[in-house]
Amino acid sequence: MSATAGRIFLSRIVGQAVFDPAGDQVGKLRDVVVAIRSAKQRPRVLGIVVEVLGRRRVFLPITRVTSLDSGQIITTGVLNVRRFEQRSTETLAIHELLDRTVTLPDGNPGTVYDLAMEQDPRRDWYISHLAVQAGGKRFGRRGPHQVLEWDEVKGLTSEETGQGATHLLATMDEMRAVDVANALRDLPSKRRMEVVSELDDERLADVLEELPEKYQIEILGVLDPGRAVDVLTEMDPDDAADLLGELPPATAEGLLLQMEPQDAQDVRRLLSYEERTAGGMMTTEPVVLSPDATIAEALARVRNPDLIPALASLVYVCRPPLETPTGRFLGIVHFQALLREPPSTLVGAIVDNDIDWPRPGASLQHVANLLAAYNMVALPVVDENSHLLGAVTIDDVLDHLLPEGWRESDPDNAEVVTHG
């Protein structure tokens, strides 16, 4: 929706870059903080939530925003970088008001899908209008759309059970999984679970992998067991094993029994290793090829967009079977080597295997030393009979080397001054 007579719809500015007076980007707008006083009184805009470097969300008072025109959000240049903590008197307009069910002037139900803010003559900002859909899909049909003033609808000042998340998720479509995870962390538990219930299994699996442990356990604990199994299956086996390892043994075993046998077997194997060892950190799904595969085939495999960059950096060459644990491990081929050879060349002709690769019991420190010594971002894990068991990537190593709770940690400094 477009702005009308100074009216700015939040869907236009959410996700927009926030700049300092010198034109340097300092972050992105993720939400608008408002104070709701009553059903008749328009909510006052207190400020915006800005996602800054390190994906931390901070609060910027609306008085420090000098321009919201045409998506160009410009600040005075001063940001308090302490993590935003929502107060009980504050409401997040995007994350909490979208998808709310309201009663329209004609007495019928409607669903909020956008909000508009306006500035009064005193230069204070208020939420002035709501874009609503009469009926809405949660009521069995899609009704007409209309824009109403705040006090023309009822139901926004009381708590709603079973609030949907369709329109909120639309604002998250282009966000990375880690950014969605950060957004979920900042939501009240009730709203977080409403969003989780509408994420598809693959998207939820990606988001779960980026969440701190306590949120993973909270979410998995309230999912229907059947859906919990589906989500675990979508996760990387090493991440699924890490999460199951934090659950009560009986709960974890119950979920494993419902998984497909092959998926459960991979996870059980990972659970059998100590957490801070090569076996405990590895993934069982690296790119494995036989020696008679061509460079063209190898490049096609590493081009898979679902592969993280570290896993796409190496091809692991083995005798059949090619599922881990594989037949005899012959060596690795670096992605750069694939680019230097003719497409018809066989990968078996260019393997490297001159390093003493770690066994599954190798320590975290040993694995980190190998990655650093050989300038690698991933390496194979093999058993005593030279069978490939999996691969350890640098992100898994960093996850264990960083202090516990690093996903939630904040620096001690409270304020930075940007240019201007």
Number of C-alpha atoms within 10 A of each C-alpha: 12 12 15 10 7 12 17 24 22 20 20 15 21 20 20 18 19 24 22 22 15 13 14 15 15 21 22 22 21 23 25 25 23 21 20 19 13 12 16 14 13 20 22 19 25 19 19 24 23 28 26 18 11 9 15 21 25 20 22 22 16 18 14 15 18 15 15 14 12 12 15 15 19 22 25 18 20 17 21 15 23 17 20 16 12 14 8 7 9 16 20 20 22 21 25 18 22 24 24 21 27 23 17 19 12 8 10 10 20 27 28 22 23 23 25 26 22 20 16 10 6 6 9 13 20 21 26 21 22 24 21 27 23 22 21 20 13 13 12 8 10 13 16 11 16 12 15 17 15 21 16 16 22 17 14 19 13 9 9 13 11 12 20 20 24 16 19 19 19 12 15 16 10 11 13 12 20 16 19 21 20 20 19 20 15 17 17 12 13 12 19 19 20 16 19 19 17 14 16 10 20 15 17 22 22 20 22 27 20 18 21 17 15 11 17 17 16 12 17 19 13 11 15 10 15 11 13 20 22 18 21 27 20 17 22 16 24 25 22 23 25 18 20 23 16 13 14 9 10 9 12 15 14 12 17 20 11 14 18 12 11 9 14 21 14 19 26 17 16 28 20 11 16 15 19 18 22 32 30 24 31 27 26 23 17 26 20 24 23 21 19 14 15 20 23 17 15 24 16 10 16 20 12 10 9 9 15 12 14 17 21 22 19 26 26 26 29 25 17 16 14 18 17 18 18 19 19 18 25 18 22 22 21 16 15 10 13 20 12 9 14 11 15 11 15 19 27 20 11 18 18 14 13 8 9 8 17 22 19 23 16 17 18 20 14 13 25 19 12 18 18 12 9 10 9 16 20 24 27 25 26 23 18 9 9 18 20 29 25 29 25 28 26 18 14 19 22 12 14 15 14 10 10 11 11 12 17 12 11 13 8 8 9 11 11 12 12 17 14 12
